[in-house]
């Protein structure tokens, strides 16, 4: 699945290949390398609980202690290999395309599944013709995956049949890496948007340097489609200004005239739109947009103008897009990422739920574009090497012009994920934060407030609620952008700029720089960059609070007051199927990858599946089987003293099959427990952690039934991860 430009890596990792010790940032690591001559990769790993980064070394060997299991367990490889519809489509297309011994190039080989399919297809032809000139070159740039692929090839007796090269495809050279240009290209370097993994640059280089003229390819072609929709849910994920106008707290993150200061990135956003089908009103028929032929060199950029007729009246809040893959040249083998309401009437058929490919959403500006039935709107679509972009306007009248303040320059623009935009526009959430801030400020005459996370709301609420307060913000993820942002909106929110300061010197220097004690230490907690992480990684708030204990006054208020790790037993058949252990994949043994790729189910003794972050509401069919329960509590009013642990026996309220445990954080904002912000499965704007069981368990409410116990431990003082185990009796 790796390509010229991107890999399916956890977002907390940055990886590159290096042959020189000078590229390391750690002298200790450099000394470790200097005695070795084998291939190495340096990977930047960030600790979400501290915000600190470190370089780790990945060796091209299998020495004890050199396991890279943790690097691949959070990727989408396992989910992809469990997609039986995808695997079958590729197998049929490869068998149909490779009709004689030839040279096959596999770009982004992953575990080697497509390469092995190609070898098998050629072996059949070789036996019939007596020719043994067929060869497969597998190109895979990510070293941990290369090491895993070697094992898979060995297990399936394919080591001698496949030439595995640990390079990017644009590093391959005919005459040195490969003897000749390839006759056939097989590849799977597609993301939910289609182009995000570097499909176009990879194909361009392959056609220029690695393939014969008029090569055969699998896939043969990809076509993108889109559809105009109305959806309040999707509108809330980008239209903060209009949602703010309905609130009464007096705080404005997007003041009128300063719209360009704040927003979401102009890009397609992947999500499972089937999960919100009831909130979606279709305003147009599907429209074909771009077509990309794998068998010829693609252009880097393209544009298309199309007029779309509305099938009903409404407001276009978003454009939903997907793609259809034609795998063979005759057009008989297809794979589609379309929503179910499209595929249900298609010859392609409805695919099983999977997480590695979703649909994409493009948000239209503001409150959307209002259209009448039969009216036509003008859609301008454009693609770059890695993105597809849209612009929508009425054919008769342009959308309203937006006025901009002189301060609205590009370097002031803050971009947040759509879920965070929706949270900040949610009146209930804002009211909860406002009430908690009001209580925390009670009785404090000239409060010194310290915001230690990346919250945008809390500094404004503290300044708004007390005109004598002074707010200091660390904004570790937003940094100077936050300072410029608050300066730009100060007048609109009626506070003087000298009451707010962004501290640039870091937490460790705060005590020296500010001898006066802090009266109020607050956070949502929210750290920019951790949105796709596990919910308890926001316990970084407690780590920061502990480090800053010396700057707090004796009667200082810490908000939130405590964090509560909560859980619920869940029926998750679709998620389980996508993450379960592999066995035979289209005739090839993949059982040995299960531990490395983070599988659940039939794992070796002592091995366990990882806890992974998901929007549970997007995980296909789901159902709560138990009461919500508390696993652990964390008291933020005191510094971290040592390890925390918890244990609970699950009480089931519904019969069914339990596939796993959903885990999340509830943030108790005050000592009286009067304001609690939950991030559980019912809250669609937060991800939950999911711990899949060793095997699904059938539970009953009445009569004999299996019992499940949960044990958890967490040692924040040593920066260890949350350890979740379960017992079944």
C-alpha positions as CSV (number, residue, x, y, z in Angstrom):
1,X,0.0,0.0,0.0
2,X,3.0,2.3,0.3
3,X,3.6,4.6,-2.7
4,X,5.9,7.3,-4.0
5,X,5.0,9.9,-1.4
6,X,3.0,8.3,1.5
7,X,2.6,5.3,3.7
8,X,-0.2,4.0,5.9
9,X,1.6,5.1,9.1
10,X,0.2,6.2,12.4
11,X,-0.1,10.0,12.4
12,X,2.4,10.2,15.3
13,X,5.2,8.8,13.1
14,X,7.4,10.3,10.4
15,X,9.6,7.9,8.6
16,X,12.5,8.1,6.1
17,X,15.4,6.0,4.9
18,X,19.0,7.1,5.5
19,X,22.4,5.5,4.9
20,X,24.3,8.1,6.9
21,X,24.6,8.5,10.7
22,X,24.6,12.2,10.3
23,X,20.9,12.2,9.7
24,X,20.2,11.0,13.3
25,X,19.4,13.5,16.0
26,X,20.5,11.3,18.9
27,X,24.2,10.7,19.5
28,X,23.5,7.5,21.4
29,X,21.5,6.2,18.4
30,X,24.3,7.2,16.1
31,X,26.8,5.1,18.1
32,X,24.5,2.2,17.8
33,X,24.4,2.5,14.1
34,X,28.1,3.1,13.5
35,X,28.9,-0.6,14.1
36,X,26.4,-1.8,11.6
37,X,26.4,-1.8,7.8
38,X,22.8,-3.1,7.1
39,X,19.9,-1.1,5.9
40,X,18.3,1.3,8.5
41,X,15.3,3.5,8.7
42,X,14.9,6.3,11.2
43,X,11.4,7.0,12.4
44,X,10.3,10.0,14.4
45,X,7.9,8.9,17.1
46,X,6.0,11.4,19.2
47,X,4.9,10.6,22.8
48,X,1.3,11.9,22.9
49,X,1.4,12.1,26.8
50,X,4.3,14.5,26.8
51,X,4.4,16.0,23.3
52,X,8.1,15.0,23.1
53,X,9.6,13.4,20.0
54,X,12.4,10.8,19.6
55,X,14.1,9.1,16.8
56,X,13.9,5.3,16.7
57,X,16.0,3.0,14.5
58,X,14.5,0.2,12.4
59,X,17.1,-2.3,11.4
60,X,17.0,-4.6,8.4
61,X,17.4,-7.7,10.4
62,X,15.4,-10.0,12.7
63,X,17.6,-9.9,15.8
64,X,16.0,-10.3,19.2
65,X,14.4,-7.1,20.3
66,X,14.1,-5.8,16.8
67,X,10.4,-6.3,16.5
68,X,8.5,-3.6,14.6
69,X,5.0,-4.9,15.6
70,X,4.0,-1.6,17.2
71,X,4.7,0.3,14.0
72,X,2.3,-1.7,11.8
73,X,-0.5,-2.6,14.3
74,X,-2.2,0.8,13.9
75,X,-2.1,0.9,10.1
76,X,-4.9,-0.2,7.7
77,X,-3.0,-3.2,6.2
78,X,-5.0,-5.7,8.2
79,X,-8.3,-4.1,7.4
80,X,-7.3,-4.1,3.7
81,X,-6.3,-7.8,3.7
82,X,-9.6,-8.7,5.3
83,X,-11.5,-7.0,2.4
84,X,-12.5,-10.2,0.6
85,X,-14.2,-8.3,-2.2
86,X,-11.1,-6.3,-3.0
87,X,-8.9,-9.4,-2.8
88,X,-11.1,-11.4,-5.1
89,X,-11.4,-8.6,-7.7
90,X,-7.6,-8.2,-7.9
91,X,-7.1,-12.0,-8.2
92,X,-9.6,-12.3,-11.0
93,X,-8.2,-9.3,-12.8
94,X,-4.6,-10.5,-12.5
95,X,-5.5,-14.0,-13.7
96,X,-7.3,-12.5,-16.7
97,X,-4.5,-9.9,-17.5
98,X,-1.4,-12.1,-17.2
99,X,-1.9,-14.6,-19.9
100,X,1.8,-15.5,-20.6
101,X,5.1,-15.3,-18.8
102,X,6.3,-11.7,-18.6
103,X,7.9,-9.1,-16.4
104,X,5.5,-7.8,-13.7
105,X,6.1,-4.8,-11.5
106,X,4.2,-4.4,-8.2
107,X,4.4,-0.9,-6.8
108,X,3.6,-0.7,-3.1
109,X,3.7,-4.4,-2.6
110,X,2.7,-4.6,1.1
111,X,2.7,-8.2,2.2
112,X,3.2,-9.3,-1.4
113,X,-0.3,-10.5,-2.0
114,X,-0.5,-9.1,-5.6
115,X,3.0,-10.2,-6.4
116,X,2.1,-13.8,-5.4
117,X,-1.0,-13.7,-7.4
118,X,1.0,-12.6,-10.5
119,X,3.5,-15.5,-9.9
120,X,0.7,-18.0,-9.7
121,X,-0.9,-16.7,-12.8
122,X,2.4,-17.0,-14.7
123,X,3.2,-20.4,-13.3
124,X,0.0,-21.8,-14.9
125,X,1.0,-20.3,-18.3
126,X,4.6,-21.5,-17.9
127,X,3.4,-25.1,-17.3
128,X,1.4,-24.9,-20.5
129,X,4.0,-23.3,-22.7
130,X,7.2,-24.7,-21.1
131,X,8.5,-21.1,-20.9
132,X,10.0,-19.9,-17.6
133,X,10.9,-16.4,-18.4
134,X,8.3,-14.8,-16.1
135,X,9.6,-12.5,-13.3
136,X,7.9,-10.4,-10.7
137,X,9.6,-7.3,-9.2
138,X,8.0,-6.1,-5.9
139,X,8.7,-2.6,-4.8
140,X,8.0,-1.7,-1.2
141,X,9.6,1.4,0.4
142,X,8.7,0.9,4.1
143,X,11.3,-1.3,5.8
144,X,9.1,-2.8,8.5
145,X,6.7,-4.0,5.8
146,X,9.6,-5.3,3.7
147,X,10.7,-7.5,6.6
148,X,7.2,-8.8,7.0
149,X,6.8,-9.5,3.3
150,X,9.9,-11.6,3.3
151,X,8.4,-13.8,5.9
152,X,5.1,-14.1,3.9
153,X,7.0,-15.0,0.7
154,X,9.1,-17.6,2.5
155,X,6.0,-19.1,4.1
156,X,4.3,-19.4,0.7
157,X,7.4,-20.7,-1.1
158,X,7.7,-17.6,-3.2
159,X,11.1,-16.3,-2.2
160,X,12.8,-17.4,-5.5
161,X,9.9,-16.1,-7.7
162,X,9.8,-12.5,-6.5
163,X,12.5,-9.9,-6.6
164,X,11.8,-7.7,-3.5
165,X,13.3,-4.3,-3.6
166,X,13.2,-2.0,-0.6
167,X,13.0,1.3,-2.5
168,X,10.5,3.9,-3.6
169,X,9.3,3.3,-7.1
170,X,10.9,6.5,-8.3
171,X,14.3,5.2,-7.1
172,X,14.2,2.1,-9.3
173,X,16.5,2.1,-12.3
174,X,16.4,-0.2,-15.3
175,X,19.8,-1.9,-15.7
176,X,20.6,-1.9,-12.0
177,X,17.5,-2.6,-9.9
178,X,15.6,-4.3,-12.7
179,X,16.9,-5.9,-15.9
180,X,14.3,-4.5,-18.2
181,X,11.1,-2.5,-18.4
182,X,8.1,-4.3,-17.1
183,X,5.3,-5.6,-19.3
184,X,2.6,-5.5,-16.6
185,X,2.0,-3.1,-13.7
186,X,0.0,-4.2,-10.6
187,X,-0.6,-1.7,-7.9
188,X,-2.8,-0.7,-5.0
189,X,-1.7,2.8,-4.1
190,X,-5.2,4.3,-3.6
191,X,-6.7,6.1,-0.7
192,X,-10.3,7.2,0.0
193,X,-9.9,10.3,-2.2
194,X,-8.0,8.1,-4.8
195,X,-5.0,10.3,-5.3
196,X,-3.7,10.9,-1.8
197,X,-1.1,8.2,-1.8
198,X,0.8,9.6,-4.8
199,X,-1.0,7.7,-7.5
200,X,-0.3,10.2,-10.2
201,X,3.4,10.8,-9.6
202,X,3.9,7.0,-9.2
203,X,2.2,6.3,-12.5
204,X,4.1,9.1,-14.3
205,X,7.5,7.8,-13.2
206,X,6.5,4.2,-14.0
207,X,5.4,5.0,-17.5
208,X,8.5,7.2,-18.1
209,X,11.1,4.9,-16.7
210,X,9.9,1.5,-15.7
211,X,7.2,0.2,-18.1
212,X,7.1,-0.8,-21.8
213,X,5.0,1.2,-24.2
214,X,1.3,0.2,-23.9
215,X,1.7,-1.9,-20.8
216,X,-1.0,-4.0,-19.3
217,X,-2.1,-2.8,-15.9
218,X,-4.2,-4.0,-12.9
219,X,-6.2,-1.8,-12.2
220,X,-7.0,-0.6,-15.7
221,X,-9.0,2.6,-14.8
222,X,-10.4,4.6,-11.9
223,X,-13.4,6.9,-12.2
224,X,-14.5,9.5,-9.5
225,X,-18.1,10.5,-8.9
226,X,-19.8,13.0,-6.7
227,X,-23.3,14.0,-5.5
228,X,-24.7,17.1,-4.0
229,X,-26.3,16.7,-0.5
230,X,-28.0,18.6,2.2
231,X,-27.1,17.5,5.8
232,X,-27.3,19.5,9.0
233,X,-24.7,17.2,10.6
234,X,-22.2,17.9,7.8
235,X,-23.0,21.6,7.8
236,X,-22.2,21.8,11.5
237,X,-18.7,20.4,10.8
238,X,-17.7,23.6,9.0
239,X,-20.1,26.4,9.5
240,X,-19.0,27.7,12.9
241,X,-19.9,31.3,12.2
242,X,-23.6,30.7,11.8
243,X,-23.8,28.2,14.7
244,X,-22.0,30.7,16.9
245,X,-24.6,33.4,16.0
246,X,-27.2,31.2,17.7
247,X,-25.4,31.0,21.1
248,X,-25.8,33.5,23.9
249,X,-22.4,33.2,25.7
250,X,-21.0,36.3,24.0
251,X,-17.8,34.6,22.7
252,X,-17.1,34.7,19.0
253,X,-14.4,32.5,17.6
254,X,-15.3,33.7,14.1
255,X,-16.3,37.4,14.4
256,X,-18.1,39.0,11.4
257,X,-15.5,40.2,8.9
258,X,-12.8,37.9,10.2
259,X,-14.1,34.7,8.6
260,X,-10.7,33.9,7.0
261,X,-9.0,33.6,10.4
262,X,-10.5,30.3,11.2
263,X,-11.8,27.3,9.4
264,X,-11.1,23.7,8.1
265,X,-8.6,22.8,5.4
266,X,-9.8,22.9,1.8
267,X,-9.6,19.2,1.2
268,X,-11.8,16.2,1.0
269,X,-12.5,14.6,4.3
270,X,-12.9,10.8,4.5
271,X,-15.8,9.3,6.5
272,X,-18.4,6.6,6.4
273,X,-21.4,8.5,5.1
274,X,-23.7,5.5,5.3
275,X,-23.7,6.1,9.1
276,X,-25.5,9.4,8.6
277,X,-27.7,8.4,5.7
278,X,-30.8,9.4,7.7
279,X,-29.4,12.9,8.0
280,X,-28.6,13.2,4.3
281,X,-31.0,14.6,1.7
282,X,-29.8,13.9,-1.9
283,X,-30.1,17.0,-4.0
284,X,-28.7,15.6,-7.3
285,X,-28.0,12.4,-9.2
286,X,-24.5,11.1,-9.1
287,X,-22.2,12.9,-11.5
288,X,-19.1,11.5,-13.2
289,X,-16.0,13.7,-12.6
290,X,-12.5,12.4,-13.5
291,X,-11.3,9.3,-15.2
292,X,-7.7,8.1,-14.6
293,X,-6.3,5.4,-16.9
294,X,-3.5,3.4,-15.3
295,X,-2.4,2.1,-18.7
296,X,-1.2,5.5,-19.9
297,X,0.7,8.4,-18.3
298,X,-1.6,10.7,-16.4
299,X,-1.5,14.5,-16.3
300,X,-0.4,16.2,-13.1
301,X,-3.4,18.6,-13.2
302,X,-6.9,18.5,-14.6
303,X,-10.1,20.6,-14.6
304,X,-13.7,20.0,-15.4
305,X,-16.8,22.2,-15.5
306,X,-20.2,20.6,-15.2
307,X,-23.8,21.9,-14.7
308,X,-25.7,19.8,-12.2
309,X,-29.5,19.9,-12.0
310,X,-31.2,19.7,-8.6
311,X,-33.7,16.8,-8.2
312,X,-35.2,18.5,-5.2
313,X,-35.0,21.9,-3.4
314,X,-32.6,22.4,-0.5
315,X,-29.2,23.8,0.6
316,X,-26.0,22.2,-0.7
317,X,-24.1,21.7,2.5
318,X,-21.6,19.2,1.1
319,X,-20.4,17.2,-1.9
320,X,-20.0,13.5,-1.3
321,X,-17.5,11.7,-3.6
322,X,-16.3,8.2,-4.2
323,X,-14.6,6.2,-6.9
324,X,-15.1,3.1,-9.0
325,X,-12.2,0.9,-10.0
326,X,-12.3,-1.0,-13.2
327,X,-9.6,-3.7,-12.8
328,X,-9.6,-5.4,-16.2
329,X,-9.5,-3.9,-19.7
330,X,-12.7,-5.5,-20.9
331,X,-14.7,-3.9,-18.0
332,X,-16.1,-7.0,-16.3
333,X,-14.3,-6.7,-12.9
334,X,-15.1,-3.7,-10.7
335,X,-14.7,-2.4,-7.1
336,X,-16.6,0.6,-5.8
337,X,-16.3,2.8,-2.7
338,X,-19.8,4.3,-3.3
339,X,-22.3,4.8,-0.5
340,X,-24.8,2.0,-0.1
341,X,-27.6,4.0,-1.6
342,X,-25.6,4.0,-4.8
343,X,-24.4,0.4,-4.9
344,X,-27.7,-1.1,-3.9
345,X,-29.0,-0.4,-7.4
346,X,-25.7,-1.3,-9.1
347,X,-24.3,-4.4,-10.8
348,X,-21.2,-3.9,-8.8
349,X,-23.0,-4.8,-5.6
350,X,-22.7,-3.6,-2.0
351,X,-19.3,-4.1,-0.5
352,X,-18.8,-5.2,3.1
353,X,-18.0,-2.6,5.7
354,X,-14.3,-1.8,5.7
355,X,-12.2,1.1,7.1
356,X,-9.3,1.3,4.7
357,X,-11.5,3.0,2.0
358,X,-14.3,5.3,2.9
359,X,-16.3,8.0,1.0
360,X,-15.1,11.6,1.0
361,X,-16.9,14.8,1.9
362,X,-16.2,18.3,0.5
363,X,-17.8,21.1,2.5
364,X,-19.4,24.0,0.8
365,X,-18.7,27.5,2.3
366,X,-20.9,28.9,5.1
367,X,-24.5,27.8,5.3
368,X,-24.3,26.2,1.8
369,X,-25.8,27.0,-1.6
370,X,-29.6,27.2,-1.8
371,X,-31.1,25.6,-4.9
372,X,-34.6,24.9,-6.2
373,X,-35.8,21.8,-7.9
374,X,-34.8,21.8,-11.5
375,X,-32.3,24.6,-11.0
376,X,-28.8,24.1,-12.3
377,X,-25.6,24.8,-10.3
378,X,-22.1,25.2,-11.7
379,X,-19.5,22.7,-10.3
380,X,-15.8,23.4,-11.1
381,X,-13.7,20.4,-10.3
382,X,-9.9,20.3,-10.4
383,X,-7.2,17.8,-9.4
384,X,-3.6,18.2,-8.5
385,X,-1.1,15.3,-8.2
386,X,-2.6,14.4,-4.8
387,X,-6.0,16.1,-4.4
388,X,-9.4,16.6,-6.0
389,X,-10.9,20.0,-5.3
390,X,-14.4,21.5,-5.9
391,X,-16.0,24.9,-6.2
392,X,-19.7,25.3,-6.4
393,X,-21.8,28.3,-7.4
394,X,-25.2,29.1,-9.0
395,X,-25.2,29.6,-12.7
396,X,-27.4,32.7,-12.5
397,X,-25.9,34.5,-9.5
398,X,-22.6,34.1,-7.8
399,X,-22.4,33.2,-4.1
400,X,-22.4,36.2,-1.7
401,X,-19.1,38.0,-1.5
402,X,-17.4,37.7,1.8
403,X,-15.9,40.9,3.3
404,X,-12.4,40.5,4.8
405,X,-10.7,42.5,7.5
406,X,-7.2,43.9,6.8
407,X,-6.0,41.4,9.5
408,X,-7.3,38.5,7.6
409,X,-4.0,37.5,6.0
410,X,-2.9,34.0,5.3
411,X,-0.4,33.7,8.1
412,X,-3.2,34.3,10.6
413,X,-5.4,31.4,9.4
414,X,-6.1,28.7,11.9
415,X,-7.3,25.3,10.6
416,X,-8.9,22.8,12.8
417,X,-10.4,19.3,12.1
418,X,-14.2,19.3,11.2
419,X,-15.1,17.6,14.4
420,X,-13.4,20.3,16.5
421,X,-15.3,23.0,14.5
422,X,-18.6,21.2,15.2
423,X,-17.7,20.9,18.9
424,X,-17.0,24.6,19.1
425,X,-20.3,25.4,17.4
426,X,-22.3,23.1,19.7
427,X,-24.4,25.2,22.1
428,X,-24.6,22.4,24.8
429,X,-20.8,22.0,24.8
430,X,-20.2,25.7,25.0
431,X,-22.7,26.2,27.8
432,X,-21.0,23.4,29.8
433,X,-17.6,25.1,29.4
434,X,-19.0,28.5,30.1
435,X,-20.7,27.3,33.3
436,X,-17.6,25.5,34.5
437,X,-15.4,28.5,33.8
438,X,-17.9,30.8,35.7
439,X,-17.7,28.5,38.8
440,X,-13.9,28.3,38.7
441,X,-13.6,32.1,38.7
442,X,-16.0,32.6,41.6
443,X,-14.5,34.5,44.5
444,X,-11.3,35.4,42.6
445,X,-10.7,39.2,42.4
446,X,-7.9,39.4,39.9
447,X,-7.4,35.9,38.7
448,X,-4.3,34.7,36.9
449,X,-5.5,32.0,34.5
450,X,-3.3,29.5,32.7
451,X,-4.6,27.6,29.8
452,X,-2.2,24.7,29.2
453,X,-3.8,23.0,26.2
454,X,-4.8,24.1,22.7
455,X,-8.3,25.3,23.6
456,X,-9.6,28.4,21.8
457,X,-12.8,28.7,23.7
458,X,-11.4,28.7,27.3
459,X,-9.1,31.7,27.0
460,X,-12.0,33.8,25.6
461,X,-14.5,32.5,28.2
462,X,-12.1,33.3,31.0
463,X,-11.5,36.8,29.6
464,X,-15.2,37.3,28.9
465,X,-16.5,36.1,32.3
466,X,-14.1,38.3,34.4
467,X,-13.0,41.6,33.1
468,X,-10.2,41.6,35.7
469,X,-8.8,38.2,34.7
470,X,-5.4,37.8,32.9
471,X,-4.9,34.8,30.7
472,X,-1.7,33.1,29.8
473,X,-1.9,30.4,27.2
474,X,0.7,27.7,26.3
475,X,-1.0,26.5,23.1
476,X,1.6,23.8,22.6
477,X,0.2,22.6,19.2
478,X,-1.0,25.9,17.8
479,X,1.9,28.0,19.1
480,X,2.4,31.5,17.6
481,X,-0.6,31.0,15.3
482,X,-2.8,31.1,18.4
483,X,-1.2,34.3,19.7
484,X,-1.8,36.1,16.4
485,X,-5.3,34.7,16.2
486,X,-6.3,36.0,19.7
487,X,-4.7,39.4,19.0
488,X,-6.8,39.6,15.8
489,X,-10.1,38.9,17.5
490,X,-9.5,40.8,20.7
491,X,-11.6,43.8,19.8
492,X,-14.5,41.7,18.6
493,X,-14.6,39.9,21.9
494,X,-14.2,43.1,24.0
495,X,-11.0,42.4,25.8
496,X,-7.7,44.4,25.7
497,X,-4.7,42.7,24.2
498,X,-2.6,43.2,27.4
499,X,-4.9,40.8,29.2
500,X,-3.8,37.8,27.1
501,X,-0.4,36.5,26.5
502,X,1.0,33.4,24.7
503,X,4.0,32.0,26.6
504,X,6.7,30.9,24.1
505,X,9.3,29.7,26.5
506,X,7.8,26.3,27.5
507,X,6.3,24.9,30.7
508,X,9.7,24.3,32.3
509,X,10.5,28.1,32.3
510,X,7.1,29.3,33.5
511,X,8.0,29.5,37.2
512,X,11.0,31.7,36.5
513,X,9.2,34.0,34.1
514,X,6.1,34.5,36.3
515,X,6.8,34.7,40.0
516,X,3.1,35.4,40.7
517,X,1.1,32.3,41.3
518,X,-1.6,30.9,39.0
519,X,-5.1,31.0,40.4
520,X,-6.8,29.0,37.7
521,X,-5.3,26.2,35.6
522,X,-7.6,25.1,32.9
523,X,-8.0,22.9,29.7
524,X,-10.8,21.3,27.8
525,X,-8.6,19.1,27.6
526,X,-7.7,19.3,23.9
527,X,-4.3,19.0,22.2
528,X,-4.0,19.8,18.5
529,X,-2.7,16.8,16.6
530,X,-4.2,14.2,19.0
531,X,-7.6,14.2,17.4
532,X,-7.0,10.8,15.8
533,X,-5.5,9.3,18.9
534,X,-6.8,7.3,21.8
535,X,-9.1,9.3,24.2
536,X,-6.9,8.9,27.3
537,X,-3.9,10.5,25.5
538,X,-5.5,13.8,26.5
539,X,-4.3,12.9,30.0
540,X,-1.3,14.9,28.9
541,X,-3.3,17.6,30.8
542,X,-2.5,15.8,34.1
543,X,1.2,15.4,33.1
544,X,1.4,19.1,32.3
545,X,-0.5,20.0,35.5
546,X,2.0,17.9,37.6
547,X,4.9,19.7,36.0
548,X,3.4,23.0,36.8
549,X,2.4,22.3,40.4
550,X,5.0,24.8,41.7
551,X,3.4,27.7,39.9
552,X,-0.1,27.1,41.4
553,X,-1.4,29.1,44.4
554,X,-2.5,27.2,47.5
555,X,-6.2,27.6,46.6
556,X,-5.7,27.3,42.9
557,X,-8.6,25.7,40.9
558,X,-7.8,23.0,38.4
559,X,-10.3,22.5,35.6
560,X,-11.2,19.8,34.8
561,X,-11.2,18.5,38.3
562,X,-10.8,14.9,37.3
563,X,-10.9,12.5,34.4
564,X,-12.9,9.2,34.4
565,X,-12.1,6.3,32.1
566,X,-15.4,4.8,31.1
567,X,-16.4,1.7,29.1
568,X,-19.2,-0.3,27.6
569,X,-19.4,-3.8,26.1
570,X,-20.2,-3.6,22.5
571,X,-21.6,-5.7,19.6
572,X,-19.2,-4.8,16.7
573,X,-19.5,-7.5,14.0
574,X,-18.2,-5.3,11.1
575,X,-15.2,-3.9,13.0
576,X,-14.4,-7.4,14.3
577,X,-14.4,-8.8,10.8
578,X,-12.1,-6.1,9.5
579,X,-9.6,-6.6,12.3
580,X,-9.7,-10.4,12.8
581,X,-6.7,-12.6,12.3
582,X,-5.9,-13.7,8.8
583,X,-5.5,-17.2,7.6
584,X,-5.8,-18.0,3.9
585,X,-6.0,-14.9,1.7
586,X,-7.0,-15.9,-1.9
587,X,-4.9,-19.1,-1.5
588,X,-1.9,-17.6,0.3
589,X,-1.1,-18.2,4.0
590,X,-1.0,-14.9,5.9
591,X,-1.3,-16.2,9.5
592,X,2.1,-15.1,10.5
593,X,1.3,-11.4,10.0
594,X,-1.5,-11.3,12.6
595,X,0.6,-10.3,15.6
596,X,2.6,-7.7,13.6
597,X,-0.6,-6.1,12.0
598,X,-2.5,-6.0,15.3
599,X,-5.1,-8.7,14.6
600,X,-7.7,-9.9,17.1
601,X,-8.8,-13.5,17.6
602,X,-6.5,-16.5,17.2
603,X,-3.2,-15.0,18.5
604,X,-0.3,-16.8,20.0
605,X,-0.2,-17.2,23.8
606,X,1.0,-14.0,25.4
607,X,0.0,-11.8,22.5
608,X,-2.9,-9.4,22.5
609,X,-4.7,-7.1,20.1
610,X,-4.0,-3.4,20.4
611,X,-6.5,-0.8,21.6
612,X,-7.3,1.3,18.5
613,X,-9.2,4.6,18.0
614,X,-12.4,4.6,16.1
615,X,-15.6,6.7,15.7
616,X,-17.8,3.9,16.9
617,X,-20.8,5.4,15.2
618,X,-19.1,4.9,11.9
619,X,-18.2,1.2,12.6
620,X,-21.0,-0.4,10.7
621,X,-23.5,-2.3,12.8
622,X,-23.1,-1.6,16.5
623,X,-25.0,-2.1,19.7
624,X,-24.4,-1.5,23.4
625,X,-24.7,-4.8,25.4
626,X,-23.9,-3.5,28.9
627,X,-24.3,-0.6,31.3
628,X,-21.7,2.0,31.0
629,X,-19.1,1.4,33.7
630,X,-16.1,3.2,35.3
631,X,-12.7,1.7,35.0
632,X,-10.5,4.3,36.6
633,X,-10.6,7.8,37.9
634,X,-7.8,10.4,37.8
635,X,-7.7,13.3,40.3
636,X,-6.3,16.4,38.7
637,X,-6.5,18.4,41.9
638,X,-3.3,16.6,42.9
639,X,-0.1,15.9,41.0
640,X,0.5,12.4,39.6
641,X,1.7,10.2,42.5
642,X,2.2,6.9,40.8
643,X,0.5,4.1,38.8
644,X,-3.3,4.0,38.6
645,X,-5.3,0.8,38.2
646,X,-8.9,-0.3,38.0
647,X,-11.0,-3.4,37.7
648,X,-14.6,-4.0,36.9
649,X,-17.0,-6.8,36.2
650,X,-19.3,-6.1,33.3
651,X,-23.0,-6.1,33.9
652,X,-24.9,-7.0,30.7
653,X,-28.3,-5.5,29.9
654,X,-28.9,-7.0,26.4
655,X,-28.2,-10.5,25.0
656,X,-26.0,-10.9,22.0
657,X,-22.4,-11.4,20.9
658,X,-19.8,-9.2,22.6
659,X,-16.9,-8.4,20.2
660,X,-15.1,-5.8,22.3
661,X,-15.0,-3.0,24.8
662,X,-15.5,0.7,23.9
663,X,-13.4,3.0,26.2
664,X,-13.5,6.8,26.5
665,X,-12.9,9.7,28.9
666,X,-15.5,11.7,30.8
667,X,-14.1,15.0,32.0
668,X,-15.6,16.2,35.3
669,X,-15.1,19.9,35.2
670,X,-15.8,20.8,38.9
671,X,-15.5,19.3,42.3
672,X,-19.3,19.0,42.7
673,X,-19.6,16.8,39.5
674,X,-22.2,19.3,38.2
675,X,-20.6,19.6,34.8
676,X,-19.4,16.5,33.0
677,X,-18.3,16.4,29.4
678,X,-18.5,12.9,27.9
679,X,-16.6,11.7,24.9
680,X,-18.5,8.3,24.7
681,X,-20.0,6.4,21.8
682,X,-23.1,8.6,21.8
683,X,-21.0,11.7,21.1
684,X,-20.1,11.7,17.4
685,X,-17.4,14.3,17.4
686,X,-14.9,12.2,19.5
687,X,-13.1,9.0,18.8
688,X,-13.3,6.2,21.3
689,X,-10.8,3.5,22.0
690,X,-11.8,-0.1,21.1
691,X,-10.3,-3.1,22.7
692,X,-11.4,-6.2,20.7
693,X,-11.7,-9.4,22.7
694,X,-9.6,-12.5,22.0
695,X,-12.7,-14.1,20.6
696,X,-16.4,-13.0,20.5
697,X,-18.4,-14.0,23.6
698,X,-22.1,-14.9,23.6
699,X,-23.8,-13.2,26.5
700,X,-27.3,-13.6,28.0
701,X,-29.2,-11.5,30.4
702,X,-31.1,-14.4,32.0
703,X,-29.7,-17.9,32.8
704,X,-26.1,-19.1,32.5
705,X,-23.8,-16.8,30.6
706,X,-20.2,-15.9,30.2
707,X,-18.9,-13.2,32.4
708,X,-16.3,-10.6,31.3
709,X,-13.9,-8.8,33.7
710,X,-11.8,-5.8,32.7
711,X,-8.5,-4.8,34.3
712,X,-6.7,-1.6,33.5
713,X,-3.4,0.0,34.6
714,X,-1.7,3.2,33.6
715,X,1.6,4.7,34.9
716,X,1.8,8.3,33.6
717,X,4.9,8.9,35.7
718,X,6.8,6.6,33.4
719,X,4.9,7.6,30.2
720,X,3.7,4.1,29.7
721,X,0.6,3.4,27.7
722,X,-2.8,2.2,29.1
723,X,-2.8,-1.6,29.6
724,X,-6.2,-3.2,29.2
725,X,-6.7,-6.9,29.8
726,X,-9.9,-9.0,30.1
727,X,-10.9,-12.3,31.7
728,X,-13.8,-14.5,30.5
729,X,-15.4,-16.9,32.9
